[in-house]
Amino acid sequence: MGERAGGKEEIKQLEDCSISKFNVDGELITIGNEIEVVKIGHAMYLKRMDNIQTMLIGGKSSGRGSWEAKAQVLQGKQKRSGN
């Protein structure tokens, strides 16, 4: 529920590698028990129950232990029966 800036990818804040809310591909995702944050090297990944892997790119420290990151949806496998 907000206005979109034209053509820009939404950038949200990550605090101490813990994410609460951010926008991925136009979908607002709230981090909870269903989503796990995995840090591999300098890259951070999200693992969701629907097996869509999301990578946080462009993560950088913005001071005070918080991070700025762009969220990008990577190609993931959706396990669906019957298809």
C-alpha positions in Angstrom: 0.0 0.0 0.0 2.1 2.8 -1.2 3.0 4.7 -4.3 5.6 3.3 -6.6 8.5 5.3 -8.0 8.6 4.7 -11.7 11.0 2.0 -12.8 12.9 2.0 -9.5 13.6 -1.1 -7.5 12.4 -0.6 -3.9 15.2 -0.4 -1.4 14.4 -1.2 2.2 16.5 -1.4 5.3 17.9 -4.4 6.9 19.0 -4.2 10.5 21.8 -6.4 11.6 21.0 -8.9 8.8 17.5 -9.2 10.1 14.8 -8.2 7.7 11.3 -7.2 8.6 9.7 -5.9 5.4 10.8 -5.3 1.9 9.5 -5.2 -1.6 10.3 -8.0 -4.0 9.1 -7.8 -7.6 6.1 -5.7 -6.5 5.2 -8.1 -3.7 5.5 -6.9 -0.1 7.0 -9.7 1.9 7.1 -9.7 5.7 9.8 -11.8 7.2 8.5 -14.2 9.8 8.7 -17.8 10.7 8.0 -18.7 7.1 11.1 -17.0 5.8 14.7 -17.7 6.7 17.6 -15.4 6.0 20.8 -17.1 4.9 24.0 -15.2 4.5 26.6 -16.7 2.1 29.7 -14.7 1.9 28.8 -11.1 1.2 25.4 -12.1 -0.3 22.2 -12.6 1.6 19.5 -15.0 0.5 16.0 -15.6 1.6 14.5 -19.0 1.8 10.7 -19.1 1.6 8.4 -21.9 2.2 7.2 -21.8 -1.4 10.8 -22.6 -2.4 11.3 -19.3 -4.3 14.8 -18.2 -3.6 15.3 -14.5 -3.2 18.7 -12.9 -3.3 19.4 -9.6 -1.7 21.9 -7.7 -3.9 23.8 -4.5 -3.4 23.8 -4.9 0.3 25.9 -2.2 2.0 26.4 -0.9 5.5 24.6 2.4 6.1 25.9 2.8 9.6 24.5 2.0 13.0 24.4 -1.7 12.2 21.8 -1.3 9.5 22.0 -2.4 5.9 20.5 -1.2 2.7 19.8 -3.9 0.1 18.0 -4.4 -3.1 15.8 -7.4 -3.3 15.8 -9.5 -6.4 13.8 -12.6 -7.1 15.9 -15.4 -8.5 14.7 -18.4 -10.4 13.2 -20.8 -8.0 11.4 -24.1 -8.0 7.9 -24.3 -6.9 6.8 -27.7 -5.9 3.2 -28.1 -7.1 1.5 -31.4 -7.4 -0.5 -32.1 -10.5 1.4 -30.0 -12.9 
